[in-house]
Amino acid sequence: MTQATVAPVSSQRERRKVVAASIIGTTIEWYDFFIYAFAANLILAKLFFEPAGPEMMQILSLVTIGLSFLFRPLGAFLAGHFGDKLGRQPMLVITLLLMGIATVGIGLLPTYQSIGIAAPILLILLRILQGLSAGGEWGGAVLMSVEHAPKGKRGLFGVFPQLGVPFGMLLASAMLALMRVLAPGDAFEEWGWRVPFLFSVILIIVGFIIRRTVDESPVFSEIAQAKKQESAPIVQIFKLHFPLVILSALLFAGNNAVGYMLTGGYVQGLASRPETEGGLGYDPVQVQLAVLTAAVVWGIFTYLSGPLSDRFSRKSVMTVGWFVQAAGVIPLFQFVFNGGVGGVLLGTCLLAVGLGLTYGPAAVWFAESFPASVRYSGISISYALGGVIGGAFAPTIAQLLLQSFGSTWAIVVYLLIMTGLGLLATILLRDRSNIPLDVEFERSGQWKSWTPAGK
């Protein structure tokens, strides 16, 4: 059975439902993540780690952003295993609920002043739960979208779950800006920061309802009908596809390290924290609105990268994207430090162009890189490892470099190195545009010709 015979299984109506579920679900997941990342840069250091001292409390708060990444591979292992055995759709619902529980829990946490050392411990445990859910969510959303895609439009359908990042960032930025207005000054510290976390309850209910109505992926339905599920998909991934996992992880890391200057809240925190806390003291509402605008730019170029990759190939679009990303990295901090809020707006918007071009095609390229029976495991593990290598501690590394060298150029060099790793992985990976995704192609023995080594 070829892809041409699999694609018609998904009706136009079902594809629209899949698109809606992919966008809304990943937007909710990333909203939850960004709310935490922004809060960690803006307020959580003071509320949960203040006894560590002015500089160390900020480092510890940033470390908690990266901490959840360390548990993403475990989440990817679990979700990938059951996603390849039981289906894509059930894992989408489970991971969404786990993320929501953790986010609301953070919004209800007492601070260090109220319960002492138990406060940061509970915060860390909830971050671990967020990491577990995030590790498995992305892979399921990508496969539901890409495996339902009609022929010739796989790149377009692949960007829909990717849009969850800029959309989630947009929503999180808007919520924080709103709360800065409604609860200014001490009110934000006392209760205003909690509202965006608690708002996640409404989003989770909406996402749950939508994802429950989506049919299973036609590719997995074919696997289940033929009873071709792998008993140990993780073992097969590392036994047969380990080089592919590493290259895919590096591809993702190159985007993640740079992207987390925005999505990890580093630029926002640096620009809006008071000068007494190592920041630039810009108006926090205006800074948040500037980043909100950058999220719109990111979303536009993420969307455009999908159909462009269908027309010109995944490799060519991403190769151009790495050079555009590098061009945005070089002047970023010069704009932020010397241009006020306008500089933050210009610098983050320029950076967002390259981020969109390197992020959009990654989903479909991952899906086309692994055979059907272990695809969920393969892309989830690659994604999680890329997050650890690239994004996990990027804000922490940036802060340490700034404190150690006293110059943002050290951060720029670090980000250019990570961008270079992404470019290298793009060059080494085979472009698999429009390869059949169904299990019959895997069983035919032709898949070996698509491995990185070409064996």
LINBELRA-V784647 format. One record per pair of residues at least 24 apart in sequence whose ideal C-beta (glycine too) atoms are under 7 Angstrom apart, sorted by the first residue. I is the first residue (numbers start at 1). GAP is how many residues later the second one is. Records with the same first field share a line. If there is no record, write none. Layout:
BEGIN
I = GAP, GAP
END
This chain:
BEGIN
1 = 221, 437, 439
2 = 434, 436
3 = 148, 433, 434, 435
4 = 147
6 = 212, 213, 216, 432
7 = 143, 144
9 = 209
10 = 138, 208
14 = 134, 201
15 = 133
17 = 196, 197
18 = 126, 127, 130, 196
19 = 126, 141
20 = 190
21 = 123, 189, 190, 193
22 = 119, 122, 123, 138, 139
23 = 137, 140, 141, 144
24 = 182, 183, 186
25 = 67, 71, 116, 182, 186
26 = 112, 115, 135, 138
27 = 137, 140, 141, 144
28 = 68, 175, 176, 179
29 = 67, 70, 105, 108, 135, 139
30 = 134, 135, 138, 139
31 = 137, 140, 141, 169, 172
32 = 67, 68, 71, 98, 168
33 = 97, 101
34 = 134, 135, 138, 229
35 = 68, 137, 161, 162
36 = 70
37 = 28, 226, 227, 228
38 = 134, 138, 227, 230
39 = 154
40 = 24, 25, 225
41 = 224, 225, 227, 228
42 = 227, 230
43 = 146, 150
47 = 64, 65
48 = 63, 64, 71, 72, 75
49 = 71
50 = 62
51 = 61
54 = 223
58 = 220, 341
59 = 337, 340
62 = 333, 334, 337
63 = 333
64 = 59, 60, 63
65 = 199, 330
66 = 326, 327, 330
67 = 57, 60
68 = 59, 60, 62, 63, 66
69 = 62, 318, 319, 322, 323
70 = 61, 318, 322
71 = 57, 60, 61, 64
72 = 59, 62, 63, 312, 315, 316
73 = 62, 308, 311, 312, 315
74 = 58, 61
75 = 56, 57, 58, 59, 60, 61, 309
76 = 59, 60, 63, 304, 305, 307, 308
77 = 157, 304
78 = 58
79 = 56, 57, 60, 61, 301
80 = 56, 59, 153, 154, 296, 297, 300, 301
81 = 152, 153, 296
83 = 56, 57, 293
84 = 145, 146, 149, 289, 290, 292, 293
85 = 144
87 = 129, 133
88 = 52, 55, 56, 128, 129, 132, 288
89 = 55, 125, 127
91 = 45, 49
92 = 48, 49, 52, 119
93 = 115, 118, 119
95 = 38, 41, 42, 45
96 = 41, 108, 111, 112, 115
97 = 107, 111
98 = 31, 34, 35
99 = 31, 34, 35, 38
100 = 100, 104
102 = 24, 27, 28, 31
103 = 94, 97
104 = 93, 94, 96, 97
106 = 91
107 = 87, 90, 91
135 = 245, 249
136 = 244
138 = 245
139 = 237, 240, 241, 244
140 = 236
142 = 221, 224, 225, 237
143 = 74, 224, 232, 233
144 = 70, 73
146 = 217, 218, 221
147 = 70, 71, 72, 290
148 = 69, 70
152 = 158
153 = 157
154 = 156, 210, 280
155 = 151, 152, 154, 155, 159, 206, 209
156 = 150, 151, 154
158 = 148, 205, 206, 209
159 = 143, 144, 146, 147, 201, 204
161 = 202
162 = 140, 197, 198, 201
163 = 136, 139, 140
165 = 98, 194
166 = 129, 132, 133, 136
167 = 132
169 = 94, 126
170 = 122, 125, 126
172 = 24
173 = 115, 118, 119, 122
174 = 118
175 = 24
176 = 112
177 = 108, 111, 112, 115
180 = 104, 105, 108
181 = 104
219 = 153, 218, 219
222 = 216, 217
223 = 149, 150, 216
226 = 213
228 = 145, 211
229 = 144
230 = 143, 144
233 = 140, 141, 144
234 = 143
236 = 138
237 = 137, 140, 141, 144
241 = 129, 137
243 = 209, 210
244 = 125, 207, 208
245 = 133, 136, 137, 140
247 = 178, 181, 182, 205
248 = 118, 121, 134
249 = 133, 136, 137, 140
250 = 136, 139, 171, 172, 175
251 = 111, 135, 171, 174, 175, 178
252 = 110, 130, 131, 134, 135, 138
253 = 133, 136, 137, 165, 168, 169
254 = 68, 104, 136, 164, 165, 167, 168, 169, 171
255 = 100, 103, 104, 107, 167
256 = 130, 131, 134, 135
257 = 133, 134, 137, 158, 161
258 = 67, 71, 97, 157, 160, 161
259 = 96, 100, 132
260 = 131, 134, 135
261 = 133, 137
262 = 29, 32, 86, 89
264 = 127, 130, 131
265 = 130
266 = 129, 132
267 = 69, 77, 81
270 = 66
271 = 65, 73
280 = 57
282 = 58, 59, 62
283 = 58
286 = 55
287 = 54, 57
290 = 51, 54, 55, 58
291 = 57
293 = 52, 56
294 = 54, 55, 58
297 = 52, 55, 56
298 = 54, 57, 58
300 = 56
301 = 51, 52, 55, 56
302 = 54, 57, 58
305 = 51, 52, 55, 56
306 = 54, 55
309 = 52, 55
313 = 118, 120
314 = 47, 50, 51, 117, 119
315 = 111, 116
317 = 40, 44
318 = 40, 43, 108
319 = 104, 107
320 = 37
321 = 33, 36, 37
322 = 36, 97, 100, 101, 104
324 = 29, 30, 33
325 = 29, 30, 33, 94
326 = 90, 93
327 = 27
328 = 25, 26
329 = 83, 86, 87, 90
330 = 82
333 = 75, 78, 79
337 = 71
358 = 64
368 = 64, 65, 67
369 = 63
371 = 71, 76
372 = 65, 66, 67, 70
373 = 66, 69
390 = 28
428 = 24
END
